[in-house]
Structures are given as structure tokens and as C-alpha cells.
Amino acid sequence: MNAARTVTVIPAKSTLVSSNKVSVTAKKRVAAYARVSTDSEEQLSSYEAQVNYNTRYWKSSMKK
């Protein structure tokens, strides 16, 4: 018997307006997800590739 899975959707916050009427962008919390479906050697390198891609992506996004 499989347990039912649920997904929690957290709506994004858009631009906030401070008390001095200057727009500021709210910080967003994010999560990266990497997975493998088997214990085979090919899947292990796939996991490493996913982690490397996500790490490079988020680091480059933070510079903007």
C-alpha cells in the first residue's frame, strides 16, 4: 500500500514597498532537487551532474 503524497505550494512574494515608498525585492528561499532511480554507476554520475549543475546555476544567479 502506497501512502498518499502531498505537495505544498508556497506562493512567491512579489515586490515589497517600504515605508519610504522605495520598492525593494524580497529575498526568496529556494531548494534544489537531485535524484537517482537506481544504484547503477550511471545513475551516480547523473546525481553528481545534477548537483554540479544546480550549484553553478544558483551561484551565477546570486551574482545578478
Rosetta blueprint (number, residue, H / E / L):
1 M L
2 N L
3 A L
4 A L
5 R L
6 T L
7 V L
8 T L
9 V L
10 I L
11 P L
12 A L
13 K L
14 S L
15 T L
16 L E
17 V E
18 S L
19 S L
20 N L
21 K L
22 V L
23 S E
24 V E
25 T L
26 A L
27 K L
28 K L
29 R L
30 V L
31 A L
32 A L
33 Y L
34 A L
35 R L
36 V L
37 S L
38 T L
39 D L
40 S L
41 E H
42 E H
43 Q H
44 L H
45 S H
46 S H
47 Y H
48 E H
49 A H
50 Q H
51 V H
52 N H
53 Y H
54 N H
55 T H
56 R H
57 Y H
58 W H
59 K H
60 S H
61 S H
62 M H
63 K L
64 K L
